[in-house]
């Protein structure tokens, strides 16, 4: 479910059907009291949500806010969110599509632990810290795109992730990597380093504007090396096209349109994307 930010402004907080999905439009309210009681919604209601849209203006998602929202498949955050609290989405087992705020600064401890359906995470350049176990036991996670400057806590991605299985490091019997933590984190950040992976990095971008049009950069690579360049695998077997398909920030880039443009221009025609 892809939603453009400008659409959200006409929505008030609350739960309603939106594009055929039961959706919570979240305004930053604390949903729990200090004793673990429900303040607004009960567990039955929580279990009925399929989509959570964090509305513009929200800066912090408090700790444990959506723990156990088992049927939520999509979470989309406005770019005002700066911090995600401890265990905020712990155990959201159906969560498969996650779009983080472009201005996110901190992901706290265990924020997305046991989100077992997540296959990809694109962390924006603004993020300076990811806490301990933030994505622990996300068993399907293979794309973990993070800035080189982001500080990673203890065992951010333990639990026999396919990403760790693709790495050259051994983990302990419970999937932790304490003994090689620094090496693992360095390796994850450098998966797409080097000139040969320039296109992979472009397709992982979390920001695009008029001064740096990602689509034009990708198309330029196609012109130079041919359309097959989108299918070149990196050291963990991920192609630029796969990064592009999973990237929630570049959803408007269409491979077929680029391919049609490529063919047309090779035939001497001029086509705009």
N, C-alpha and C positions, 0 to 999 in steps of 0.2 A: 504494500500500500504506500504509494508515494504522495505526499501532500506538500504543496508549496506554502511557505510561511505566510504569505499575504492572505491566504484563505482563512487562517486561524483567527484573524483579528475580529471577525464578525461573530465569534463564538464566545458565549459566557461559560464559566466553569460548570462542570457537572458531567453526568453520564447521559448519552443519547446515541441513537443509531446514526452512523455516518458512513456513507458509501457502503452500506450493507453490513457494517461491523459495529458491534457494541463498543463504544469508544468513551474513555474518560478524558475530558479536557481538564488537565490538572493545572491549578493555579498556585501551587506551592504550599497548600495547607498541610498541617500535620494531621495525619489520618489516625494516629494512635495516641493514647495517653501514656503516661510514664509507667503505668502498671500493665500495659499491653492490651488495654481495652480499646474498642473501636469508637472513634469520635464521630464519624460521618457515615461510613459504609460498614456493613458486616461482611463476614468471610464469604457468604454465599454470593453477595454482590461482587466482591473482589474476584471471585472465581469465574464470573460471567464476562469479564472484560476481555476483548481481543486486541484492542489497540489503546495505547496511552500516548496522548499528544500533550507535551509540556508547553504551556502557553507563553507567549512573550511577556517579559517582566519577571519571570521566575529566575532567581539567581542560585538558589540552593535547593536540592532535593534531599530532604532530611533522611537520617539513618532509618533503615528498616521500613521505609515507606511502602514498598510494594513486595515485601517478602511473601513468597509463595503464591504469587499471582500466576498460577500454573497455565492458564489458557491465553495469556497475553503473547501474541506473536510479533507485534510491531511496537517499537518505541521510537518516537520522533521528538527531538528536543529543539525548542527555540534557541536562537543563538545568544540569549541572555544568560543561560545557565553557566555558572562558573565552577560549581562544586557539586559532586555526587557523594552523598554520605555513606557511612559504613553500612554494608549489607542492604543498600537501598533496593536492589533488584535480586537479592539472594533467592536462588531456587526458582526463578521464572523459567520453568523447564521447556516451554514452547517458544520462547523468544528467539526469533530467527533473523529479524531485521532491526538493526539499531543504528540510528543516526544521532550522533553526539553533537552538542553545541560547538560551533566553530570557535567560541570563546571560552571553552572549558579549560579550567586551570588545574583542578585536582579531582582524581577518582580515588575515593578512600577505600579502606580495607574491606575486602570481600564484597565489593559493590555488586559484582556480577557473578559471584561464585555459584557454581552448579547451574548455570544457564546452559544446559547440555545441548541445546539446538543451535547455538551460535556457531557459525562457520567463519565469520570474518569480523574484524574490528579495525576501524580506521580512526586513529586518534589524531585530533587536530594539532597543528603546530603550537597552539597556545598552551597546551597541557605541559605543566612542569613537574607533575608528580603523580605516580600511580601506586597505591598502597599495597600492603602485603595481601597475597591471595586474591587480588581483585578479580582475576579471571580463572580462578582455580576450578579444576574439574569441569571445564567446558570441553567436553570430550570430542567435539567435532571441529574445534577451532584450528584452522590451518593458516588463515591470513591474519597476521597481527602486525599491522602497520603502525609504527610509533616513531616519533621524532627522535633524533639522536641525542637531544639535550634532555629528554624526559627522564627523571629519576625514577627507577623501578625499585619497589620494595621486595621483601622476601617472598620467594616462590609465587610470583605473580601469575604464572601459568603452569602449575604442577598438575599431575593427574593424567599422565599418558595422553597428552594432546597429540594429534597427528603432526603438529609442528615440531614438538620435541622428538617424536619418533623419526622425523626427517633430519634431525640434527646429528652431529657427530658425537654427542655426549650421552653418557649413561646416567640413568636416574635410579633412585633407590626403589625398593619394593613397593612403596606407596606413591611413587611418581614424583617425589620431590628431588630437587637438584641443588641442595644447599652447598655441597662440596665444590660445585662448579658454577655457582650462581653468576659471578662476574663474567665468566666466559660465555655462559648461555645468553645473558643479556646483551653482551657485545655482539654475539653472533646474530641474534634476532634483529638487532638494529642495522646490521650490515648485509642482510640477505640480498638487497638490491643495490649494493654499492658497486662502483665500477662503471666504466663507459658502456660496457655491453648491456647493462641493465637500465640505461637512461629511459627507455620507453616504459619499463616496468614502474619506475619511479613516477613518471608523468601520470600513469593510470592509477596511481595510489594517491594522487593529490587530493587534499581536503579543501582546496580553495582555488577559485578561478575568477579572474576579473578581466577588464578590457586591456590592462597592461600586460597580462600573461594569459592569453587564450589557450587553454589546454587542448581544446579540439584542434586548433590550427597546428599546434606542436605535434600532436599525434599524427595528423594528416601529413605533415612534413616528413615524418619518419617513414610513413607508407610510401611517399613519393621516392624517397632516397633508396629504400631497401625492398619495396614491394609489400603487398598486403600480408604476405606470410609472416612479416615481422611481428604481427599481433599474436602469432601462435608460437613464438619462441619461448621455451621454458627456462625458468631460472633454476637455481641450485636445489630448490625444493619442489620443482615441477609445476610451478604456477606461471601461466602465460599473461602477457599484458591484457589480453582480452578478458581473461578471468578476473583480473584485478578491476577492470573497467565494469564488468557485469555486476560485481559485488559492491562497488563503490557507491555509497549513498549520496555523495556530494556531486557526482558527475553523471547523474541519471539522465541528463538531457543529451548526452553524447551518444549518437546512434552509429553503430558500426556499418549498417547497411547503407545509410546515407553517405558515409565516407567512401564506401566501396563504389557506390554508384557514381560519385563525383570523380573518383580515381579512374574508373573505366571511361567515363565521358571525356575527361581531360586527355586521357591517352589517345582517344579517338579524335582529338582536336576541338572538342566542344568546351565551352566555358560554363561551369555550373557552380552556383553558390550553395553552401550547406544550409 
